[in-house]
Structures are given as C-alpha cells and as structure tokens.
C-alpha cells in the first residue's frame, strides 16, 4: 500500500481518474484527499507507494508533493519522506480567530442579503449533515464545510468570500483533530441558531451566533491538539 498511516483502514482514497495531465491529476487527487479529510494531519505519504497505487511514475507524485509543501499542506523531510502537516497551537488560534471575524461579518451580511433560496439551501445542508451515518466523519466534515461556505456566499461579498476561501487549507488541517463533532448536539444547536437568526433577518444575532460557534470549535481543537502533541 502507498500510505503509511496507523488508521489507514478508516481512510480510503477516492477513485483515481487519469486525465490528459498526469501531473495535475496527481496533485489534485492528493490535495483533495487532504482537504476532504481522507488523510489526517500527521499521515505519512510514501512517494514510491503512492506512484504505484495511482499507476504513474514517481516524477508527478514528487512534483505534487512539492506543490503541496509550498501551499503548507505537506511537510517534506530529507530521509523521512512526506507527511500531512500538523498545525501549531498558535496557527490554529490564528486561523480560527480570523475565521470568526470573517464568518461573523458574513452572517451579519447574509441576514440582510441572503435570498430565500439560499436560506432554504442552508437548511437542506443542515438536514443532510444531521442525517448522515454517525460514523461517516469524513462526509460530515465535508457537508459541515459546505454549510459554512454557503453561509459566506450568501453574504454576497466577493472579497470576503475570496479571503475565506484562502483559509480552506488551514481549516482542513485544524479540523482533522476533531473529526467527530459535526453531529454533536451542541454543534447542531449552534448551526440551527445561526440559521434561525438569518431567517429572522437579525444581523447582530446572526453574527454573534456565528462567532460563538467558531470560538467553541477553536477551543475544542486547541485542546485536542495540545493533548495530541503534549504541549
């Protein structure tokens, strides 16, 4: 197997499709596996094994890993290969503090600007999140992120949405330390509080609900990371 991860039986790669550019395919395939939660922080990636698994030479895999290292998703160590990067406690705090600012502002704007169809879509995403199989944490994280992305898009603020999109890599790395919380009763309550404020067209309450939700997650992830790293 190409992956050296202790819990590999829990994580599986999506089907690999070979387009015209093998180089781009290897990069996109590996990047989405990380962002989608299929490869958790600290997962080791064996270049030769991955090349064999995907049916490509080692060159496009090596180039993909180098690109991902430049993006901050992968760490390359001489003699030890590559692994999915583990954020520091300071980085997690910074990312989530920024996320709280952005989503708080987005929620306030969405309470004023969101179309009825967008509010309905947010409700459908929450329903989908709440009814996913309890053990499908990877899919839960993906739908959870889709809800928050749709919230930001409902603000109809292009610059805010662009800055928020730039956080996706860091959020995926941080979220990997708490993959089981998307269906937690408190998470469900917080999500519903955000949506209720949006439907009531209450910008202040929507912003407060969004910020409280993000800070709640920040504290849990910081605690989990501290326990995992012994800091």
C-alpha positions in Angstrom: 0.0 0.0 0.0 1.2 3.5 -0.7 0.1 5.1 2.6 1.8 4.6 6.0 -1.0 5.6 8.4 -1.9 3.8 11.6 -5.6 4.1 10.9 -5.5 3.5 7.2 -8.4 1.1 7.3 -10.6 4.1 8.3 -9.4 6.3 5.5 -9.6 5.4 1.8 -8.7 7.3 -1.3 -11.3 8.2 -3.9 -11.1 6.5 -7.3 -8.3 7.9 -9.4 -9.2 9.1 -12.8 -6.3 9.8 -15.3 -6.9 12.9 -17.4 -4.6 14.3 -20.0 -2.2 15.8 -17.5 -0.9 13.2 -15.1 1.0 15.8 -13.2 -2.2 17.9 -12.5 -4.2 14.8 -11.7 -1.7 13.5 -9.1 -1.7 17.0 -7.5 -5.5 17.4 -7.5 -6.0 13.9 -6.2 -3.7 14.2 -3.3 -4.8 17.7 -2.4 -8.5 16.8 -2.3 -7.7 13.8 -0.2 -6.1 16.1 2.4 -8.7 18.8 2.2 -11.6 16.3 2.3 -10.3 14.8 5.5 -9.3 11.4 4.0 -5.7 12.0 5.1 -5.5 13.4 8.6 -2.7 15.6 10.0 0.5 13.6 10.6 -0.4 11.0 7.9 2.8 9.9 6.2 2.9 9.7 2.4 5.3 7.3 0.7 6.2 8.6 -2.7 7.0 5.2 -4.3 3.9 3.5 -2.9 1.6 6.3 -4.0 3.0 6.3 -7.5 2.4 2.6 -7.7 -1.1 2.9 -6.3 -2.0 5.6 -8.9 -0.3 3.9 -11.7 2.0 6.8 -12.5 5.7 7.4 -12.4 7.3 8.9 -9.3 8.0 12.3 -11.0 4.4 13.7 -11.0 4.0 12.4 -7.4 7.2 14.2 -6.3 6.1 17.4 -8.1 2.7 17.2 -6.5 4.2 16.8 -3.0 6.5 19.8 -3.6 3.5 21.9 -4.7 1.5 20.9 -1.6 4.5 21.7 0.6 4.6 25.2 -0.9 0.9 25.5 0.0 1.5 24.5 3.5 -0.4 21.2 3.3 2.5 18.8 3.4 5.9 18.7 5.1 8.9 17.3 3.3 11.8 15.9 5.4 15.0 14.5 4.0 15.2 10.8 4.6 11.8 10.7 6.1 9.6 11.5 3.2 6.4 13.5 3.4 3.5 13.8 5.8 0.4 15.9 6.1 1.3 19.0 8.1 0.3 19.4 11.7 -0.5 23.0 12.6 0.9 24.6 15.8 -1.4 25.7 18.5 -0.6 29.3 17.6 -1.6 28.7 14.0 -4.9 27.1 15.0 -5.8 30.0 17.2 -4.9 32.5 14.4 -6.9 30.6 11.8 -10.0 30.3 13.9 -9.8 33.9 15.2 -9.7 35.1 11.6 -12.5 32.7 10.7 -14.6 34.1 13.5 -14.1 37.6 12.2 -15.0 36.6 8.6 -17.9 34.4 9.4 -19.3 36.8 11.9 -19.3 39.6 9.3 -20.6 37.2 6.6 -23.5 36.1 8.9 -24.5 39.7 9.5 -24.5 40.5 5.8 -26.3 37.3 4.9 -29.1 38.2 7.4 -29.7 41.2 5.2 -28.8 40.0 1.7 -29.4 36.2 1.6 -32.1 35.1 -0.9 -34.9 32.9 0.3 -33.5 30.1 -1.9 -30.1 30.4 -0.2 -31.7 30.1 3.2 -33.5 27.0 2.0 -30.3 25.6 0.7 -28.6 26.2 4.1 -31.5 24.3 5.8 -31.1 21.4 3.4 -27.4 21.2 4.2 -28.0 21.1 7.9 -30.6 18.4 7.4 -28.2 16.4 5.3 -25.5 16.9 7.9 -27.7 15.7 10.7 -28.9 12.6 8.9 -25.6 11.3 7.6 -24.4 7.9 9.1 -23.0 8.6 12.6 -19.6 7.1 11.8 -19.1 8.8 8.4 -17.0 11.6 9.9 -15.3 12.4 6.6 -18.5 13.1 4.9 -19.8 15.0 7.9 -16.8 17.4 7.8 -17.3 17.9 4.1 -21.0 18.8 4.5 -20.2 20.9 7.5 -17.7 22.9 5.5 -20.3 23.2 2.6 -22.7 24.8 5.1 -20.2 27.4 6.2 -19.1 28.1 2.7 -22.8 28.6 1.6 -23.2 31.0 4.5 -20.3 33.1 3.4 -21.5 33.1 -0.2 -25.0 34.2 1.0 -23.3 37.4 2.2 -22.8 38.4 -1.4 -19.4 40.0 -0.6 -16.9 38.8 -3.2 -13.7 40.0 -1.4 -14.8 38.4 1.9 -15.6 35.1 0.1 -12.2 35.1 -1.6 -10.4 35.7 1.6 -12.4 33.0 3.3 -11.7 30.5 0.5 -8.0 31.1 1.2 -8.5 29.6 4.7 -9.7 26.3 3.5 -6.3 24.5 3.6 -5.6 25.6 7.2 -9.1 24.9 8.3 -8.9 21.3 6.9 -5.6 20.7 8.7 -7.0 22.1 12.0 -10.4 20.3 11.7 -8.6 17.0 11.4 -8.0 16.9 15.1 -11.8 17.0 15.8 -13.5 14.9 13.1 -16.4 13.7 15.3 -18.1 17.0 16.2 -20.2 17.8 13.2 -23.2 15.8 14.5 -22.7 16.6 18.2 -25.9 18.0 19.8 -24.2 21.3 20.7 -22.9 21.7 17.1 -26.4 21.0 15.9 -27.9 23.6 18.3 -25.3 26.2 17.2 -25.9 25.6 13.5 -29.6 25.9 14.0 -29.2 29.2 16.0 -27.2 30.7 13.1 -29.9 29.7 10.6 -32.7 31.0 12.8 -31.0 34.4 13.1 -30.6 34.5 9.3 -34.2 33.7 8.7 -35.3 36.3 11.3 -33.1 38.8 9.3 -31.3 39.8 12.5 -27.7 40.7 11.6 -26.4 41.2 15.2 -27.8 37.9 16.4 -26.5 36.1 13.3 -23.0 37.5 13.8 -23.0 36.6 17.4 -24.2 33.0 16.8 -21.6 32.5 14.1 -18.7 33.8 16.2 -19.8 31.7 19.3 -19.9 28.6 17.1 -16.4 29.2 15.7 -14.8 30.0 19.1 -16.4 26.9 20.5 -14.8 24.8 17.8 -11.5 26.7 18.2 -11.3 25.8 21.9 -12.1 22.1 21.4 -9.5 21.8 18.6 -6.8 23.6 20.6 -7.5 21.2 23.5 -7.3 18.2 21.2 -4.1 19.4 19.6 -2.5 20.1 22.9 -3.3 16.6 24.2 -2.1 15.0 20.9 1.2 16.9 20.9 1.8 17.0 24.7 2.1 20.8 24.7 
